[in-house]
Amino acid sequence: MRDALGAVQSVLVLGGNSEIALAIVDRLVASRCRRVVLGVRDPEGATGTVERLRSAGAETEAIVFDAREPSTHADVLDRAARMLGDIDMVILAFGVLGDQATFDADPVAAADAARTNYVGAVSTGLAAAARLRHQGHGTILVIGSVAGVRTRADNFVYGSTKAGMDAFALGLGDALVGTGVRCVVVRPGFVHTRMTEGMKPAPFATTPDVIAGTVIDGLQRGHDVIWAPPILRYVFGLLRHLPRPLWRRLPAG
Ligand SMILES: NC(=O)c1ccc[n+]([C@@H]2O[C@H](COP(=O)([O-])OP(=O)(O)OC[C@H]3O[C@@H](n4cnc5c(N)ncnc54)[C@H](OP(=O)(O)O)[C@@H]3O)[C@@H](O)[C@H]2O)c1
């Protein structure tokens, strides 16, 4: 339950090694969040992060979570609720970028990415919604991408998974109106993380910490869609309506 000043006290991160999500968690912990559960494929590998968050003042545990195993997701939410009590926020941060050329040559790999990014979001989003509805409050924070606002030829498999995730999250948010639960979509542009290592930065590229600041600000303002950085809202307001022949000719990145 949020404290008397409205600060998030407990958070579950699905994709708990995500650099973007951890930058958000760092800010939440600095603002009195006291309990964190990280859902990760390999809890042993998250020991360093667990220790770091504990030293910052939050009771923290890592538990097993795999986005590609929908039948386990309700159990993950139950387990986190046993550790956290009420869950003030669930962050859906898992995702794979992949590579379009690899997907072109290997449709099974493309389907696997879709299973992680989109199917995983549907399953975890609904499991989180059921849990938060039951307690009567909470926020589901879905890390989408501007890549889903309009898909590009050079990464359309990834973009389409993010488009599906974004549409799902908007619909879920509408379905939750009046329940005390919110679903908020974040649409980051290019962020310097492990996911984008070695890639040419796109315009308005930024860091996880800057994204986290924008997300916290958007949450405080009650936004349901958070563009990060905020200028991308206007950039994509224009780009999404470009005629397709022009859109196709835009340089990659
Ligand atoms: N970086 C960008 O430019 C950018 C831009 C827009 C949106 N995003 C989105 O932001 C989110 C976080 O990305 P990030 O930049 O923070 O990259 P990241 O540090 O690489 O985080 C991605 C996370 O997804 C986890 N993951 C992948 N497959 C999984 C699975 N099957 N089950 C559970 N977890 C899984 C990874 O876990 P492991 O540690 O186990 O591999 C990793 O912790 C992603 O959804 C990404 O699509 C990123």
The ligand as a Gaussian input file, in Angstrom:
#p B3LYP/6-31G(d) Opt

LIG

0 1
 N       17.078000      -0.053000     -24.739000
 C       16.247000       0.539000     -25.589000
 O       16.656000       1.319000     -26.484000
 C       14.771000       0.305000     -25.463000
 C       13.934000       1.183000     -26.169000
 C       12.561000       1.008000     -26.090000
 C       12.044000      -0.016000     -25.318000
 N       12.883000      -0.860000     -24.649000
 C       12.263000      -1.934000     -23.872000
 O       12.585000      -1.759000     -22.514000
 C       12.551000      -3.026000     -21.851000
 C       13.812000      -3.172000     -21.046000
 O       14.933000      -3.178000     -21.911000
 P       16.377000      -2.643000     -21.464000
 O       16.791000      -1.625000     -22.459000
 O       16.379000      -2.318000     -20.031000
 O       17.268000      -3.895000     -21.816000
 P       17.900000      -5.047000     -20.927000
 O       18.718000      -4.434000     -19.824000
 O       18.551000      -5.954000     -21.884000
 O       16.633000      -5.736000     -20.258000
 C       15.849000      -6.676000     -20.914000
 C       15.469000      -7.688000     -19.872000
 O       14.557000      -8.647000     -20.424000
 C       14.849000      -9.874000     -19.787000
 N       14.311000     -11.003000     -20.543000
 C       14.514000     -11.332000     -21.825000
 N       13.864000     -12.466000     -22.132000
 C       13.239000     -12.860000     -20.987000
 C       12.408000     -13.950000     -20.648000
 N       12.080000     -14.909000     -21.545000
 N       11.934000     -14.041000     -19.378000
 C       12.261000     -13.112000     -18.448000
 N       13.053000     -12.040000     -18.707000
 C       13.526000     -11.930000     -19.967000
 C       16.357000      -9.907000     -19.711000
 O       16.706000     -10.847000     -18.739000
 P       18.159000     -11.542000     -18.651000
 O       18.973000     -10.590000     -17.824000
 O       17.864000     -12.842000     -18.009000
 O       18.662000     -11.681000     -20.059000
 C       16.657000      -8.472000     -19.319000
 O       16.660000      -8.317000     -17.936000
 C       12.391000      -4.074000     -22.952000
 O       11.044000      -4.475000     -23.015000
 C       12.760000      -3.315000     -24.226000
 O       12.098000      -3.865000     -25.347000
 C       14.234000      -0.711000     -24.698000

